[in-house]
């Protein structure tokens, strides 16, 4: 008799189907479920080693929904590797990496991760050099991305407006028909940020956004990133302390592949461990 | 923006000019061949007609390669294999058409099978007595091979030199296989001694002219198709894959699907080229699978200029014309000339002849117009972001 009870217990409707439980909503596979939690990204105990060198060592970090988080750390601290893990470029040896409640990023391809809502700007600006600024944004645009669809699709007026708005946001409206390979380094950085925006991501990963920019451009980038926070969650990796101080609310310091300190810029700057490895010369 | 539909690709100026020149030349040759008697000074011989038809087949093959190499950045060194497979499919149809007119007079079996003492037709030869079936196989066999090969290669992210090497190995392996008599494709003699195609004798001048025209139509159709694809968003994604594949992945494109799509289409075009080639030259043998052929093909496209489509066509025709002339004068030196040509183009003309001409043209234009932005000529690289 108890066997039958066990069997029934196993197949209880409200437990077999997650979404039938109270307080949960059905989520389509591949879609972000941010749930009721305040976090959007969960990195737990992530270790990545290259030939014995641990680029990431038990890294645990959470990113809140809508926050602007800066990540600093000396060279080789694992900042870019962390970005690689989140975007699926590198698979961790161990640890978990969840986007929202259900998406296990360690099992998804780069494309799936991008589609699920994580956009990335690389350290070295990577745009499509032989396409115009406009076309770069068009290619990055959120929407169906299959070959068959691409063959027949035509830009709607709405989409054109959206691309133009984004061009305006990143200050490239005048250079819209310029081939991206001919843009200045700073403009390429912006174009790439624009491309990330066109993906309508929930989470933006921005790797060294101000390298090669003039002072004014730096200021505008800071404003842009701040305006994005709230609607999106933004993670910025930077070396420039001045810049981080001007934009950041929360700073995470990485060192040798794990989190050394986390807090406001002030707290971090006064942390003796941080001073020892990074700030104090 | 240049968002092209199929109709606009058909109507755009490059395509119109291309078709104008192509059909103009074809019609001229036809008229000169058909209307003038053989002793007239204006008469064009059937040999020239067939030669031109052959060049156009090569041009179609070059167009197919330009699509994968110029636009998608996949340097296939095995495209000759798809060409040869299309050719064999056509050859099998032509063999079945011989019927009992062969040397051994067997109504069912081609001569080489009788010679090998085979008693019945192998299963894969069935159906080839029907033209529609052969036509389907001309598209399906190269397409399917490219699909399976590409699916395995692109999914495993094999790119660059490694991909080139395995495509080369593919065509080499097929060559060795087709050399074997047991495979049932006529061994090293291949398929030949064709009599007629759809009831038209292959020896008659009218059929030859008809084949030339069919080839011109196929080439024009393929050109418009490629213009349409490269002008659409699909074309822009493909270029993006060529220039920055990982970026394309990070904005959400499954780049392997795009490559597979283009690679398969290109193989089908190559197969059509092969199928049109075989009735004109009258033979298909395993030599067509030779890796050297595929490399020569790359040279045509490089000489003409990559990623312009018409550059590949021009390159194919020019180099093959050169080959015809050169091998007539001193055949043993042709390979050296070809190699030298490839080196020269790589070093001095990275954009090929078309790139050179459009560059010179732009210079002249800017000298005369002094900054005035007049619309580009047919020679200028119009609408192509290269």
Contacts between the chains, C-beta under 8 A, distances in Angstrom:
chain1	res1	chain2	res2	distance
A	87	B	250	6.5
A	89	B	246	7.7
A	109	B	249	8.0
A	110	B	246	7.6
A	110	B	249	4.5
A	110	B	250	5.9
A	111	B	249	5.5
A	111	B	252	5.7
A	111	B	253	6.6
A	111	B	254	5.1
A	111	B	255	7.9
A	114	B	249	7.2
A	114	B	250	5.4
A	114	B	251	6.1
A	114	B	252	4.1
A	115	B	252	4.8
A	119	B	250	7.8
A	119	B	251	7.9
A	120	B	250	5.5
A	122	B	247	7.7
A	126	B	244	5.4
A	126	B	246	7.3
A	126	B	247	4.5
A	127	B	244	7.3
A	127	B	247	7.1
A	128	B	239	7.2
A	128	B	240	4.5
A	128	B	243	5.4
A	128	B	244	5.5
A	128	B	247	6.7
A	128	B	248	7.7
A	129	B	243	5.5
A	129	B	244	7.2
A	130	B	239	6.0
A	130	B	243	5.6
A	130	B	385	5.0
A	130	B	386	6.9
A	131	B	236	6.3
A	131	B	239	6.8
A	131	B	240	6.6
A	131	B	243	7.9
A	131	B	385	6.3
A	132	B	385	7.6
A	134	B	1	6.9
A	135	B	1	7.5
A	135	B	236	5.8
A	135	B	385	7.9
A	138	B	1	7.6
A	138	B	233	7.2
A	138	B	236	7.3
A	139	B	233	7.8
A	139	B	236	6.1
A	139	B	237	6.3
A	139	B	240	5.5
A	139	B	248	7.5
A	139	B	251	6.4
A	139	B	253	7.9
A	140	B	251	4.4
A	145	B	252	4.9
A	145	B	253	5.1
A	145	B	254	7.1
A	146	B	254	7.6
A	146	B	257	7.0
A	147	B	234	5.8
A	147	B	237	7.5
A	147	B	257	5.5
A	147	B	258	5.2
A	147	B	261	4.5
A	150	B	232	6.6
A	150	B	233	4.4
A	150	B	234	4.0
A	150	B	237	5.4
A	150	B	258	8.0
A	151	B	229	6.7
A	151	B	232	5.2
A	151	B	233	7.4
A	151	B	234	4.3
A	152	B	232	7.5
A	153	B	232	7.7
A	153	B	233	5.3
A	154	B	3	5.1
A	154	B	5	7.4
A	155	B	1	6.2
A	155	B	3	5.9
A	160	B	1	8.0
A	179	B	385	7.0
A	195	B	251	6.3
A	198	B	251	7.9
A	199	B	251	6.0
A	199	B	252	6.6
